[in-house]
Amino acid sequence: MSVLDRPGVATNDSTFNPTYVAMNPFVRRLVEVLPNQYNRKAIQVDDHLRVKGAPLGTVYAIGDAATIETNLVDHLITLFEEADINKDFKLDFEEWEKMVMRIKRKHPLAGTAFDKLEEIFIKYDTDKDKAWTLNEAAHAFHELSTKITTLPATAQVASQQGEYLGNKLGSLAKHVQTLRENDVPMLNDEVFYQPFKYLHLGSLAYIGNSAVFDLNGYSLAGGLLAMYAWRSVYWSEQTSLRTRVLLMTNWITRGIFGRDLSKF
């Protein structure tokens, strides 16, 4: 299995635009040779972070090397058939509700685009027969997919993806014997693990001796409170006691003697 990360490196190409962060050559080549890769900036992965076009469950991509697919039209037939309980090739509102529940469970990133159930159902029921045909559903999915936003290329996203993938592979290793005994396909993540779901923990930005802090609509901009809120989170995210001590020592030294500009 492979895990890919970090396409964001500048190139020495004469055509390089200084305002654009180019794809790593390896990542760019991978996108070129794999089928079902249509994004020009990152590797497309599904909701389990599996690389599209690679053998199922063998290659994963995380961080800013990857972008989760947002086009649900490719999954329409499967979702439609699962939701069509009475097999009349149409979806009534109750079946549509069940379809949305499956979408939110299987494709967490798309969840918010399907919040207004009744409004969406009425809008795309073009023949007003209180049921969706497959064509009406396709029209709805095509337009709703454009409203699904990709995850930002931030450390917060990459960190959560790394933790998710580590836990998933750890779970696979722990239960591999049980899966084999029950003839469960190990390369199909959907059988034994949930899709990746991003939890936004807020935004922080350090600006000089001040900071901007945002969490679930509550914001602080400037002042000591915002700065110490930023430092508290930044300090707590360090991975070892050594880096925490070094960071705290640096802050104390800079607070007493000021910033050392001779090293810049």
Secondary structure, DSSP 8 states (H G I E B T S, - for coil): -EEE---------TT--TTS----HHHHHHHHHSTT---SSSEEE-TT-BBTTSSTTTEEE-GGGEEE---GGGGHHHHHHHH-TT-SS-B-HHHHHHHHHHHHHH-GGGGGGG--HHHHHHHH-TT-SSSB-HHHHHHHHHHHHTT-----S-HHHHHHHHHHHHHHHHHHHHHHHHHHHTT--TT-HHHHS---------EEEEETTEEEEEETTEEEESHHHHHHHHHHHHHHT-SSHHHHHHHHHHHHHHHHH---GGG-
